[in-house]
Amino acid sequence: MVIPAKRATKKPLCIIGTAPTCKDAPYDDNIDGENIYDIWAIDGAITNPGVKRVDKLFEMHPKRYYGLQMIEERLKEFDGPVVMQTHVEAIPNSVAYPYDEVKKMFHHPMMDDNLYVTNTITWIILQALYEGYTDISLYGVHMAHDTEYAYQRSSCSWALGIVHGWILAGLPYKLTIAPESSLFKAEYEYGFKEPTQTMQFIKGRIDGMNLGIKEANDRITTERERVLRTEGAVSEANFMYKKIAGLN
């Protein structure tokens, strides 16, 4: 197990994604006018009017994305640190992600060369742990099974599992996830519970539709072969016609 280094006490941290619960983070909680929470967010979150403030922004994509005019202008206008793969001259507030330090802290040889990170949220969680945050909340990070982000969920679950492990080990960590999120949730407990009737019905529908797709593709393949054979016959007939007509 990775053992966290002792660091100076940090404020609680909220990590903000783009799902609907991003508006529910405690942006306004304060004591004597000082904000209780630090707020870190992925780049796209600041386009949501429900995201009232962000202290640190993360844009971990390569230039083909952040170089788009709309994205670059948004990053330039942000008045706090913008964490990127490296400092970018065109974005004055950009700072390099502590990649080497984070990878040294969390990499395991069984991962081969790549740290198990498939999304920006995971990079944010790992940097937060590296910097010594012990109270972490996630809002707007749902990664539901029926969204384009579902494949990214396992990476996030791994990073949050590190925190969970520290909590189970009795270390003073706290983890809060918006109830609407799919993180740390299973549809059923394998073996002890069975998939619900609704899940079984939907699975049957999916299997049926996949079978329909296969049958349609088989028919398309058959028709394509028929077209190719017919085109071959037409080509041969044209050749014979021109030969007989003395056009060749």
LOTOR-711699 format. One record per residue: residue number from 1; residue in one letter; x, y, z of N, C-alpha, C in turn. Coordinates in nm, 3 decimals, padded with zeros to 5 digits, always signed. Atoms other than C-alpha are relative to their C-alpha. Layout:
BEGIN
(NUM; A; (X; Y; Z); (X; Y; Z); (X; Y; Z)) ...
// end
This chain:
BEGIN
(1; M; (+00.084; -00.120; +00.000); (+00.000; +00.000; +00.000); (+00.088; +00.125; +00.000)) (2; V; (-00.069; -00.127; -00.001); (+00.119; +00.351; -00.077); (-00.024; +00.069; +00.133)) (3; I; (+00.015; -00.071; -00.127); (+00.186; +00.536; +00.248); (+00.014; +00.150; -00.026)) (4; P; (-00.008; -00.143; +00.027); (+00.107; +00.908; +00.226); (+00.102; +00.069; +00.089)) (5; A; (-00.097; -00.076; -00.078); (+00.377; +01.148; +00.335); (-00.073; +00.099; +00.090)) (6; K; (+00.058; -00.100; -00.088); (+00.306; +01.380; +00.627); (+00.023; +00.138; -00.060)) (7; R; (-00.011; -00.133; +00.059); (+00.233; +01.727; +00.493); (-00.078; +00.100; +00.085)) (8; A; (+00.072; -00.105; -00.072); (+00.102; +02.058; +00.618); (-00.150; -00.020; -00.016)) (9; T; (+00.145; +00.013; +00.005); (-00.269; +02.065; +00.699); (-00.058; +00.079; -00.116)) (10; K; (+00.064; -00.063; +00.115); (-00.479; +02.142; +00.394); (-00.148; +00.024; +00.029)) (11; K; (+00.145; -00.015; -00.004); (-00.829; +02.275; +00.352); (-00.064; -00.124; -00.061)) (12; P; (+00.072; +00.100; +00.077); (-01.093; +02.027; +00.239); (+00.001; +00.040; -00.148)) (13; L; (-00.007; -00.025; +00.144); (-01.085; +01.993; -00.140); (-00.123; -00.054; -00.070)) (14; C; (+00.106; +00.046; +00.089); (-01.374; +01.972; -00.387); (+00.055; -00.010; -00.142)) (15; I; (-00.039; +00.021; +00.139); (-01.300; +01.826; -00.730); (-00.127; +00.004; -00.084)) (16; I; (+00.122; -00.028; +00.075); (-01.549; +01.941; -00.993); (+00.010; -00.053; -00.142)) (17; G; (+00.013; +00.044; +00.138); (-01.653; +01.765; -01.313); (-00.112; +00.075; -00.069)) (18; T; (+00.100; -00.071; +00.080); (-01.919; +01.853; -01.569); (-00.141; -00.057; +00.013)) (19; A; (+00.134; +00.058; -00.017); (-02.213; +01.631; -01.464); (-00.086; +00.094; +00.087)) (20; P; (+00.091; -00.096; -00.064); (-02.522; +01.802; -01.312); (+00.030; +00.036; +00.145)) (21; T; (-00.023; -00.032; -00.142); (-02.413; +01.778; -00.947); (+00.117; +00.098; +00.020)) (22; C; (-00.107; -00.099; -00.016); (-02.127; +02.021; -01.019); (-00.052; +00.126; +00.069)) (23; K; (+00.060; -00.119; -00.061); (-02.367; +02.292; -00.901); (-00.018; -00.014; +00.151)) (24; D; (+00.030; +00.027; -00.141); (-02.403; +02.129; -00.557); (+00.119; +00.012; +00.093)) (25; A; (-00.120; -00.011; -00.084); (-02.046; +02.178; -00.435); (-00.014; +00.119; +00.096)) (26; P; (+00.012; -00.108; -00.101); (-02.007; +02.400; -00.124); (+00.087; +00.121; -00.034)) (27; Y; (-00.081; -00.114; +00.046); (-01.868; +02.699; -00.315); (-00.002; +00.116; +00.101)) (28; D; (+00.018; -00.119; -00.083); (-02.002; +02.954; -00.067); (+00.030; -00.023; +00.148)) (29; D; (-00.026; +00.027; -00.142); (-01.917; +02.782; +00.262); (+00.124; +00.077; +00.043)) (30; N; (-00.114; -00.079; -00.045); (-01.692; +03.015; +00.456); (-00.007; +00.024; +00.151)) (31; I; (-00.010; -00.040; -00.140); (-01.575; +03.114; +00.802); (+00.065; +00.138; +00.003)) (32; D; (-00.049; -00.138; -00.006); (-01.536; +03.487; +00.861); (+00.050; +00.049; -00.136)) (33; G; (-00.032; -00.048; +00.134); (-01.528; +03.545; +00.487); (+00.105; -00.081; -00.072)) (34; E; (-00.102; +00.084; +00.067); (-01.260; +03.283; +00.414); (-00.065; -00.131; -00.043)) (35; N; (+00.058; +00.123; +00.052); (-01.363; +02.993; +00.192); (+00.053; -00.121; +00.074)) (36; I; (-00.038; +00.122; -00.070); (-01.362; +02.660; +00.368); (+00.068; -00.098; -00.095)) (37; Y; (-00.046; +00.101; +00.095); (-01.300; +02.453; +00.055); (+00.089; +00.060; -00.108)) (38; D; (-00.069; -00.025; +00.125); (-01.039; +02.463; -00.216); (-00.080; -00.068; -00.110)) (39; I; (+00.077; +00.053; +00.113); (-01.204; +02.406; -00.554); (+00.092; -00.022; -00.119)) (40; W; (-00.075; +00.034; +00.121); (-01.023; +02.226; -00.838); (-00.099; -00.056; -00.102)) (41; A; (+00.099; +00.043; +00.100); (-01.202; +02.161; -01.166); (+00.066; -00.033; -00.132)) (42; I; (-00.043; +00.022; +00.137); (-01.159; +02.018; -01.511); (-00.043; +00.120; -00.084)) (43; D; (+00.019; -00.119; +00.082); (-01.151; +02.279; -01.785); (-00.146; +00.026; -00.036)) (44; G; (+00.136; -00.020; +00.048); (-01.502; +02.222; -01.920); (-00.099; +00.043; +00.106)) (45; A; (+00.095; -00.031; -00.108); (-01.665; +02.271; -01.580); (-00.028; +00.149; +00.012)) (46; I; (+00.021; -00.143; -00.022); (-01.616; +02.648; -01.579); (-00.096; +00.061; -00.101)) (47; T; (+00.101; -00.050; +00.093); (-01.857; +02.682; -01.872); (-00.140; -00.015; +00.057)) (48; N; (+00.130; +00.022; -00.063); (-02.140; +02.573; -01.639); (-00.027; +00.114; +00.098)) (49; P; (+00.029; -00.111; -00.091); (-02.307; +02.869; -01.465); (-00.017; -00.042; +00.145)) (50; G; (+00.013; +00.049; -00.137); (-02.362; +02.650; -01.158); (+00.132; -00.012; +00.073)) (51; V; (-00.133; +00.006; -00.062); (-01.986; +02.636; -01.098); (+00.039; +00.142; +00.036)) (52; K; (-00.010; -00.140; -00.042); (-01.952; +02.952; -00.893); (+00.143; +00.050; +00.011)) (53; R; (-00.141; -00.042; -00.008); (-01.576; +02.957; -00.841); (+00.089; -00.121; -00.016)) (54; V; (-00.101; +00.105; +00.015); (-01.264; +02.755; -00.920); (+00.134; +00.060; +00.037)) (55; D; (-00.132; -00.049; -00.042); (-00.924; +02.796; -00.756); (+00.111; -00.049; -00.093)) (56; K; (-00.102; +00.058; +00.087); (-00.727; +02.569; -00.987); (-00.070; -00.079; -00.111)) (57; L; (+00.062; +00.062; +00.117); (-00.813; +02.449; -01.337); (+00.096; -00.103; -00.059)) (58; F; (-00.083; +00.105; +00.059); (-00.690; +02.132; -01.508); (-00.037; -00.020; -00.146)) (59; E; (+00.018; +00.029; +00.142); (-00.644; +02.088; -01.882); (+00.116; -00.091; -00.042)) (60; M; (-00.105; +00.099; +00.020); (-00.449; +01.768; -01.941); (+00.007; -00.055; -00.141)) (61; H; (+00.000; +00.050; +00.137); (-00.522; +01.716; -02.311); (+00.119; +00.055; -00.079)) (62; P; (-00.107; -00.052; +00.084); (-00.261; +01.758; -02.584); (-00.043; +00.124; -00.078)) (63; K; (+00.024; -00.128; +00.066); (-00.236; +02.068; -02.802); (-00.114; -00.007; -00.102)) (64; R; (+00.106; +00.008; +00.100); (-00.476; +01.938; -03.066); (-00.136; +00.035; +00.060)) (65; Y; (+00.123; -00.041; -00.067); (-00.746; +02.006; -02.805); (+00.013; +00.139; +00.059)) (66; Y; (-00.008; -00.130; -00.067); (-00.626; +02.295; -02.590); (+00.038; +00.111; -00.097)) (67; G; (-00.036; -00.100; +00.099); (-00.498; +02.469; -02.904); (-00.117; +00.054; -00.079)) (68; L; (+00.119; -00.054; +00.066); (-00.851; +02.516; -03.035); (-00.027; +00.140; +00.055)) (69; Q; (+00.013; -00.141; -00.039); (-00.927; +02.887; -03.028); (-00.091; +00.019; +00.120)) (70; M; (+00.096; -00.016; -00.109); (-01.229; +02.858; -02.799); (+00.060; -00.047; +00.133)) (71; I; (-00.059; +00.055; -00.122); (-01.040; +02.642; -02.547); (+00.115; +00.088; +00.048)) (72; E; (-00.116; -00.081; -00.039); (-00.721; +02.848; -02.552); (-00.042; +00.134; +00.060)) (73; E; (+00.048; -00.128; -00.053); (-00.910; +03.173; -02.498); (-00.058; -00.018; +00.140)) (74; R; (+00.058; +00.027; -00.131); (-01.098; +03.019; -02.205); (+00.110; -00.019; +00.105)) (75; L; (-00.110; +00.024; -00.093); (-00.773; +02.906; -02.045); (+00.077; +00.129; +00.028)) (76; K; (-00.069; -00.128; -00.019); (-00.612; +03.248; -02.098); (-00.077; +00.090; +00.096)) (77; E; (+00.083; -00.089; -00.080); (-00.904; +03.422; -01.929); (-00.010; -00.044; +00.146)) (78; F; (+00.009; +00.049; -00.137); (-00.892; +03.202; -01.618); (+00.108; +00.069; +00.084)) (79; D; (-00.093; -00.081; -00.079); (-00.729; +03.404; -01.338); (+00.076; -00.076; +00.107)) (80; G; (-00.076; +00.082; -00.093); (-00.586; +03.113; -01.140); (+00.095; -00.093; -00.074)) (81; P; (-00.091; +00.095; +00.065); (-00.333; +02.836; -01.208); (-00.076; -00.095; -00.092)) (82; V; (+00.054; +00.097; +00.094); (-00.404; +02.617; -01.510); (+00.101; -00.114; -00.010)) (83; V; (-00.091; +00.114; +00.000); (-00.246; +02.275; -01.464); (-00.010; -00.071; -00.135)) (84; M; (-00.006; +00.064; +00.132); (-00.135; +02.126; -01.797); (+00.116; -00.099; +00.000)) (85; Q; (-00.112; +00.095; +00.007); (+00.112; +01.863; -01.914); (+00.132; +00.072; +00.022)) (86; T; (-00.119; -00.083; -00.018); (+00.372; +02.141; -01.926); (-00.042; +00.146; -00.010)) (87; H; (+00.032; -00.142; +00.015); (+00.385; +02.519; -01.912); (-00.009; +00.034; -00.148)) (88; V; (+00.023; -00.040; +00.139); (+00.251; +02.668; -02.235); (+00.010; +00.153; -00.007)) (89; E; (-00.023; -00.145; +00.007); (+00.374; +03.015; -02.331); (-00.127; +00.077; -00.033)) (90; A; (+00.122; -00.069; +00.043); (+00.042; +03.104; -02.493); (-00.102; +00.011; +00.113)) (91; I; (+00.092; -00.002; -00.115); (-00.134; +03.039; -02.159); (+00.083; +00.038; +00.123)) (92; P; (-00.094; -00.049; -00.103); (+00.056; +03.255; -01.903); (-00.015; -00.066; +00.136)) (93; N; (+00.022; +00.058; -00.134); (-00.104; +03.098; -01.593); (+00.020; -00.151; +00.004)) (94; S; (-00.015; +00.144; +00.003); (-00.026; +02.743; -01.703); (+00.120; -00.045; +00.084)) (95; V; (-00.109; +00.061; -00.079); (+00.186; +02.524; -01.473); (+00.006; -00.148; -00.034)) (96; A; (-00.019; +00.141; +00.036); (+00.329; +02.179; -01.535); (-00.054; -00.092; +00.109)) (97; Y; (+00.047; +00.103; -00.093); (+00.159; +01.880; -01.375); (+00.122; -00.070; +00.060)) (98; P; (-00.114; +00.067; -00.063); (+00.393; +01.711; -01.122); (+00.006; -00.149; -00.037)) (99; Y; (+00.013; +00.135; +00.055); (+00.402; +01.402; -01.341); (+00.099; -00.098; +00.062)) (100; D; (-00.102; +00.093; -00.050); (+00.730; +01.246; -01.229); (-00.024; -00.035; +00.146)) (101; E; (+00.021; +00.023; -00.143); (+00.651; +01.288; -00.859); (-00.122; -00.087; +00.025)) (102; V; (+00.123; +00.077; -00.016); (+00.297; +01.153; -00.891); (+00.021; -00.145; -00.045)) (103; K; (-00.023; +00.136; +00.050); (+00.409; +00.856; -01.099); (+00.089; -00.079; +00.095)) (104; K; (-00.087; +00.068; -00.095); (+00.685; +00.774; -00.852); (-00.078; -00.045; +00.123)) (105; M; (+00.077; +00.031; -00.121); (+00.434; +00.779; -00.566); (-00.100; -00.113; -00.022)) (106; F; (+00.114; +00.089; +00.018); (+00.157; +00.570; -00.725); (+00.022; -00.114; -00.099)) (107; H; (-00.020; +00.104; +00.101); (+00.309; +00.353; -00.998); (+00.034; -00.134; +00.066)) (108; H; (-00.033; +00.135; -00.043); (+00.328; -00.024; -00.952); (+00.052; -00.075; -00.123)) (109; P; (-00.056; +00.070; +00.117); (+00.538; -00.253; -01.176); (-00.101; -00.077; -00.083)) (110; M; (+00.098; +00.077; +00.077); (+00.232; -00.457; -01.273); (-00.076; +00.088; -00.100)) (111; M; (+00.064; -00.091; +00.096); (+00.105; -00.146; -01.455); (+00.081; +00.012; -00.129)) (112; D; (-00.093; -00.018; +00.111); (+00.396; -00.179; -01.701); (+00.043; +00.146; -00.004)) (113; D; (-00.056; -00.135; +00.010); (+00.500; +00.163; -01.832); (-00.099; +00.109; +00.041)) (114; N; (+00.100; -00.105; -00.018); (+00.174; +00.352; -01.794); (-00.064; -00.004; +00.138)) (115; L; (+00.078; -00.012; -00.122); (+00.025; +00.478; -01.470); (-00.147; -00.023; -00.036)) (116; Y; (+00.139; +00.036; +00.032); (-00.337; +00.358; -01.448); (-00.089; +00.124; +00.008)) (117; V; (+00.077; -00.125; +00.007); (-00.493; +00.690; -01.550); (-00.063; +00.010; -00.138)) (118; T; (+00.071; -00.009; +00.128); (-00.760; +00.718; -01.820); (-00.085; +00.126; -00.011)) (119; N; (+00.081; -00.122; +00.006); (-00.907; +01.062; -01.746); (+00.062; +00.107; +00.088)) (120; T; (-00.055; -00.113; -00.075); (-00.833; +01.406; -01.604); (-00.034; -00.006; +00.148)) (121; I; (+00.039; +00.006; -00.141); (-01.027; +01.347; -01.282); (+00.099; -00.084; +00.080)) (122; T; (-00.097; +00.084; -00.070); (-00.786; +01.067; -01.188); (+00.130; +00.075; +00.023)) (123; W; (-00.121; -00.081; -00.019); (-00.488; +01.297; -01.248); (-00.019; +00.100; +00.115)) (124; I; (+00.026; -00.099; -00.106); (-00.653; +01.554; -01.020); (+00.003; -00.067; +00.138)) (125; I; (+00.002; +00.071; -00.128); (-00.717; +01.301; -00.742); (+00.142; -00.033; +00.045)) (126; L; (-00.136; +00.039; -00.035); (-00.358; +01.179; -00.754); (+00.084; +00.121; +00.041)) (127; Q; (-00.075; -00.119; -00.041); (-00.217; +01.533; -00.743); (-00.045; +00.046; +00.138)) (128; A; (+00.052; -00.039; -00.131); (-00.443; +01.610; -00.447); (+00.061; -00.085; +00.111)) (129; L; (-00.060; +00.088; -00.100); (-00.313; +01.307; -00.260); (+00.149; +00.028; +00.014)) (130; Y; (-00.143; -00.032; -00.004); (+00.045; +01.392; -00.354); (+00.025; +00.127; +00.080)) (131; E; (-00.018; -00.127; -00.070); (-00.001; +01.744; -00.218); (-00.043; -00.007; +00.147)) (132; G; (+00.033; +00.017; -00.140); (-00.141; +01.612; +00.108); (-00.143; +00.031; +00.041)) (133; Y; (+00.141; -00.020; -00.036); (-00.516; +01.675; +00.089); (-00.053; -00.129; +00.064)) (134; T; (+00.053; +00.117; -00.071); (-00.695; +01.445; +00.332); (-00.153; -00.006; +00.001)) (135; D; (+00.147; -00.007; +00.004); (-01.059; +01.554; +00.288); (-00.038; +00.038; -00.143)) (136; I; (+00.024; -00.020; +00.143); (-01.169; +01.514; -00.075); (-00.146; -00.031; -00.033)) (137; S; (+00.137; +00.019; +00.047); (-01.516; +01.556; -00.227); (-00.003; +00.009; -00.152)) (138; L; (+00.017; -00.005; +00.145); (-01.628; +01.497; -00.585); (-00.143; +00.039; -00.033)) (139; Y; (+00.131; -00.043; +00.050); (-01.916; +01.681; -00.749); (+00.008; +00.012; -00.152)) (140; G; (+00.000; -00.007; +00.146); (-02.016; +01.657; -01.113); (+00.084; -00.108; -00.064)) (141; V; (-00.078; +00.113; +00.052); (-01.823; +01.333; -01.154); (-00.085; -00.125; +00.016)) (142; H; (+00.096; +00.110; -00.010); (-02.084; +01.067; -01.231); (+00.050; -00.127; -00.067)) (143; M; (-00.053; +00.114; +00.076); (-01.933; +00.837; -01.497); (-00.097; -00.117; +00.001)) (144; A; (+00.103; +00.104; +00.002); (-02.258; +00.645; -01.529); (+00.027; -00.100; -00.112)) (145; H; (-00.027; +00.108; +00.095); (-02.259; +00.315; -01.718); (-00.054; +00.027; -00.139)) (146; D; (+00.061; -00.025; +00.131); (-02.471; +00.459; -01.999); (+00.049; +00.131; -00.061)) (147; T; (-00.055; -00.122; +00.057); (-02.250; +00.761; -02.075); (+00.134; -00.030; -00.066)) (148; E; (-00.127; +00.017; +00.070); (-01.938; +00.815; -02.286); (+00.117; -00.010; +00.098)) (149; Y; (-00.108; +00.001; -00.098); (-01.736; +00.836; -01.963); (+00.010; -00.131; +00.077)) (150; A; (+00.005; +00.123; -00.079); (-01.820; +00.486; -01.836); (+00.134; -00.073; -00.002)) (151; Y; (-00.125; +00.074; +00.009); (-01.493; +00.337; -01.963); (+00.108; +00.063; +00.086)) (152; Q; (-00.099; -00.068; -00.082); (-01.304; +00.594; -01.754); (-00.019; -00.028; +00.150)) (153; R; (+00.037; +00.013; -00.141); (-01.471; +00.493; -01.429); (+00.098; -00.084; +00.080)) (154; S; (-00.086; +00.089; -00.076); (-01.236; +00.212; -01.332); (+00.127; +00.069; +00.047)) (155; S; (-00.119; -00.075; -00.038); (-00.936; +00.446; -01.328); (-00.028; +00.087; +00.121)) (156; C; (+00.040; -00.083; -00.114); (-01.117; +00.685; -01.094); (-00.022; -00.086; +00.124)) (157; S; (+00.026; +00.088; -00.114); (-01.229; +00.397; -00.874); (+00.130; -00.049; +00.061)) (158; W; (-00.132; +00.041; -00.052); (-00.868; +00.283; -00.845); (+00.058; +00.110; +00.088)) (159; A; (-00.057; -00.111; -00.076); (-00.754; +00.629; -00.730); (-00.077; +00.022; +00.130)) (160; L; (+00.080; -00.017; -00.121); (-01.043; +00.662; -00.485); (+00.018; -00.120; +00.094)) (161; G; (-00.026; +00.119; -00.082); (-00.972; +00.308; -00.367); (+00.125; +00.016; +00.086)) (162; I; (-00.118; -00.029; -00.082); (-00.633; +00.432; -00.249); (-00.043; +00.073; +00.126)) (163; V; (+00.050; -00.076; -00.115); (-00.811; +00.682; -00.026); (-00.080; -00.091; +00.093)) (164; H; (+00.081; +00.092; -00.080); (-01.057; +00.416; +00.089); (+00.090; -00.092; +00.082)) (165; G; (-00.094; +00.086; -00.071); (-00.765; +00.192; +00.179); (+00.064; +00.070; +00.118)) (166; W; (-00.059; -00.077; -00.110); (-00.607; +00.465; +00.388); (-00.102; +00.020; +00.113)) (167; I; (+00.106; -00.015; -00.102); (-00.941; +00.523; +00.564); (-00.014; -00.129; +00.080)) (168; L; (+00.012; +00.129; -00.068); (-00.970; +00.149; +00.641); (+00.120; -00.029; +00.089)) (169; A; (-00.121; +00.020; -00.080); (-00.614; +00.158; +00.772); (+00.004; +00.093; +00.121)) (170; G; (+00.009; -00.087; -00.116); (-00.722; +00.420; +01.025); (+00.066; +00.135; -00.017)) (171; L; (-00.060; -00.131; +00.024); (-00.556; +00.719; +00.861); (-00.110; +00.106; -00.009)) (172; P; (+00.104; -00.104; -00.010); (-00.739; +01.053; +00.896); (-00.040; +00.059; -00.135)) (173; Y; (+00.047; -00.045; +00.131); (-00.883; +01.071; +00.545); (-00.152; -00.003; -00.005)) (174; K; (+00.145; -00.007; +00.018); (-01.235; +01.159; +00.437); (-00.031; +00.010; -00.148)) (175; L; (+00.037; +00.004; +00.141); (-01.405; +01.094; +00.105); (-00.150; +00.021; -00.013)) (176; T; (+00.141; -00.029; +00.022); (-01.736; +01.241; -00.014); (-00.027; -00.001; -00.151)) (177; I; (+00.035; +00.008; +00.141); (-01.900; +01.159; -00.348); (-00.149; +00.032; -00.013)) (178; A; (+00.141; -00.033; +00.021); (-02.225; +01.309; -00.478); (-00.082; -00.128; -00.017)) (179; P; (+00.079; +00.124; +00.004); (-02.501; +01.046; -00.431); (-00.038; -00.044; -00.142)) (180; E; (+00.041; +00.034; +00.136); (-02.594; +01.064; -00.800); (+00.112; -00.065; -00.081)) (181; S; (-00.114; +00.055; +00.072); (-02.247; +00.949; -00.903); (-00.005; -00.153; -00.004)) (182; S; (-00.009; +00.146; +00.010); (-02.187; +00.592; -01.023); (+00.128; -00.054; +00.060)) (183; L; (-00.124; +00.045; -00.061); (-01.844; +00.583; -00.860); (-00.028; -00.077; +00.130)) (184; F; (+00.012; +00.083; -00.120); (-01.814; +00.314; -00.591); (-00.138; -00.064; +00.012)) (185; K; (+00.132; +00.063; -00.005); (-02.154; +00.173; -00.683); (-00.003; -00.120; -00.096)) (186; A; (+00.022; +00.117; +00.084); (-02.241; -00.172; -00.817); (-00.150; -00.021; -00.016)) (187; E; (+00.143; +00.026; +00.023); (-02.573; -00.269; -00.971); (-00.051; -00.111; +00.091)) (188; Y; (+00.036; +00.108; -00.091); (-02.572; -00.582; -00.756); (+00.129; -00.064; +00.048)) (189; E; (-00.117; +00.069; -00.053); (-02.333; -00.791; -00.545); (+00.011; -00.136; -00.067)) (190; Y; (-00.017; +00.122; +00.079); (-02.198; -01.065; -00.767); (-00.003; -00.124; +00.091)) (191; G; (+00.009; +00.125; -00.074); (-02.289; -01.410; -00.644); (-00.106; +00.002; +00.108)) (192; F; (+00.095; -00.009; -00.110); (-02.494; -01.294; -00.346); (-00.136; +00.053; -00.047)) (193; K; (+00.123; -00.053; +00.057); (-02.750; -01.111; -00.555); (+00.004; -00.020; -00.150)) (194; E; (+00.009; +00.019; +00.143); (-02.873; -01.157; -00.906); (-00.039; +00.131; -00.067)) (195; P; (+00.046; -00.120; +00.072); (-02.925; -00.892; -01.173); (-00.151; +00.015; +00.012)) (196; T; (+00.145; -00.023; -00.011); (-03.268; -00.732; -01.144); (-00.070; -00.044; -00.128)) (197; Q; (+00.079; +00.038; +00.118); (-03.547; -00.834; -01.380); (+00.013; +00.105; -00.109)) (198; T; (-00.015; -00.106; +00.100); (-03.514; -00.496; -01.547); (+00.132; -00.014; -00.074)) (199; M; (-00.130; +00.018; +00.064); (-03.145; -00.556; -01.610); (-00.002; -00.119; -00.095)) (200; Q; (+00.008; +00.118; +00.086); (-03.218; -00.902; -01.748); (-00.080; +00.030; -00.127)) (201; F; (+00.081; -00.036; +00.116); (-03.488; -00.760; -01.975); (+00.082; +00.085; -00.098)) (202; I; (-00.079; -00.088; +00.085); (-03.257; -00.486; -02.102); (+00.113; -00.078; -00.069)) (203; K; (-00.106; +00.082; +00.059); (-02.975; -00.739; -02.153); (-00.055; -00.082; -00.115)) (204; G; (+00.062; +00.075; +00.109); (-03.213; -00.952; -02.360); (-00.025; +00.087; -00.121)) (205; R; (+00.022; -00.094; +00.110); (-03.306; -00.647; -02.566); (+00.131; +00.031; -00.072)) (206; I; (-00.130; -00.030; +00.060); (-02.939; -00.565; -02.621); (+00.048; -00.117; -00.085)) (207; D; (-00.042; +00.118; +00.076); (-02.862; -00.922; -02.727); (-00.082; -00.014; -00.129)) (208; G; (+00.086; +00.009; +00.118); (-03.160; -00.918; -02.962); (+00.038; +00.102; -00.106)) (209; M; (-00.038; -00.104; +00.096); (-03.056; -00.589; -03.119); (+00.136; -00.029; -00.063)) (210; N; (-00.131; +00.036; +00.057); (-02.697; -00.706; -03.159); (-00.014; -00.111; -00.104)) (211; L; (+00.026; +00.106; +00.098); (-02.828; -01.018; -03.333); (-00.059; +00.059; -00.128)) (212; G; (+00.058; -00.066; +00.117); (-03.037; -00.796; -03.561); (+00.105; +00.073; -00.082)) (213; I; (-00.109; -00.069; +00.071); (-02.729; -00.589; -03.644); (+00.084; -00.100; -00.079)) (214; K; (-00.080; +00.101; +00.069); (-02.534; -00.905; -03.727); (-00.073; -00.052; -00.123)) (215; E; (+00.076; +00.051; +00.114); (-02.813; -01.036; -03.950); (-00.006; +00.103; -00.112)) (216; A; (+00.003; -00.106; +00.101); (-02.839; -00.698; -04.127); (+00.135; +00.011; -00.070)) (217; N; (-00.134; -00.007; +00.060); (-02.463; -00.688; -04.180); (+00.025; -00.119; -00.093)) (218; D; (-00.013; +00.119; +00.087); (-02.475; -01.044; -04.320); (-00.073; +00.023; -00.131)) (219; R; (+00.076; -00.026; +00.122); (-02.745; -00.934; -04.565); (+00.073; +00.103; -00.086)) (220; I; (-00.075; -00.102; +00.074); (-02.540; -00.627; -04.659); (+00.118; -00.063; -00.073)) (221; T; (-00.114; +00.067; +00.062); (-02.237; -00.847; -04.722); (-00.044; -00.081; -00.121)) (222; T; (+00.052; +00.080; +00.111); (-02.445; -01.080; -04.939); (-00.035; +00.088; -00.120)) (223; E; (+00.039; -00.090; +00.108); (-02.587; -00.789; -05.140); (+00.122; +00.065; -00.065)) (224; R; (-00.123; -00.056; +00.057); (-02.240; -00.636; -05.182); (+00.067; -00.099; -00.094)) (225; E; (-00.058; +00.104; +00.087); (-02.113; -00.965; -05.320); (-00.081; -00.013; -00.129)) (226; R; (+00.086; +00.006; +00.119); (-02.411; -00.974; -05.557); (+00.028; +00.116; -00.093)) (227; V; (-00.033; -00.117; +00.081); (-02.333; -00.619; -05.673); (+00.132; -00.019; -00.072)) (228; L; (-00.131; +00.020; +00.060); (-01.970; -00.710; -05.734); (-00.008; -00.101; -00.115)) (229; R; (+00.015; +00.099; +00.106); (-02.069; -01.019; -05.936); (-00.069; +00.061; -00.121)) (230; T; (+00.074; -00.063; +00.110); (-02.316; -00.815; -06.140); (+00.087; +00.101; -00.073)) (231; E; (-00.090; -00.097; +00.064); (-02.063; -00.539; -06.201); (+00.103; -00.071; -00.087)) (232; G; (-00.095; +00.078; +00.079); (-01.817; -00.806; -06.321); (-00.064; -00.048; -00.130)) (233; A; (+00.071; +00.047; +00.120); (-02.078; -00.945; -06.562); (-00.023; +00.115; -00.097)) (234; V; (+00.021; -00.118; +00.085); (-02.157; -00.595; -06.691); (+00.131; +00.037; -00.070)) (235; S; (-00.129; -00.033; +00.059); (-01.787; -00.527; -06.745); (+00.036; -00.096; -00.112)) (236; E; (-00.029; +00.100; +00.103); (-01.746; -00.851; -06.936); (-00.090; +00.019; -00.122)) (237; A; (+00.093; -00.021; +00.111); (-02.057; -00.782; -07.149); (+00.039; +00.123; -00.082)) (238; N; (-00.045; -00.120; +00.072); (-01.930; -00.431; -07.234); (+00.120; -00.030; -00.088)) (239; F; (-00.119; +00.036; +00.077); (-01.598; -00.577; -07.345); (-00.039; -00.077; -00.126)) (240; M; (+00.043; +00.081; +00.116); (-01.771; -00.834; -07.568); (-00.074; +00.086; -00.101)) (241; Y; (+00.075; -00.087; +00.090); (-02.006; -00.568; -07.713); (+00.094; +00.084; -00.086)) (242; K; (-00.094; -00.084; +00.073); (-01.716; -00.341; -07.806); (+00.084; -00.081; -00.096)) (243; K; (-00.079; +00.087; +00.087); (-01.521; -00.632; -07.948); (-00.079; -00.033; -00.126)) (244; I; (+00.083; +00.036; +00.113); (-01.811; -00.740; -08.172); (-00.023; +00.120; -00.090)) (245; A; (+00.027; -00.120; +00.078); (-01.878; -00.380; -08.276); (+00.126; +00.059; -00.061)) (246; G; (-00.126; -00.049; +00.055); (-01.513; -00.334; -08.368); (+00.048; +00.127; +00.066)) (247; L; (-00.041; -00.121; -00.070); (-01.469; -00.063; -08.107); (+00.128; -00.020; +00.080)) (248; N; (-00.123; +00.027; -00.075); (-01.172; -00.237; -07.941); (+00.119; -00.012; -00.097)) 
// end
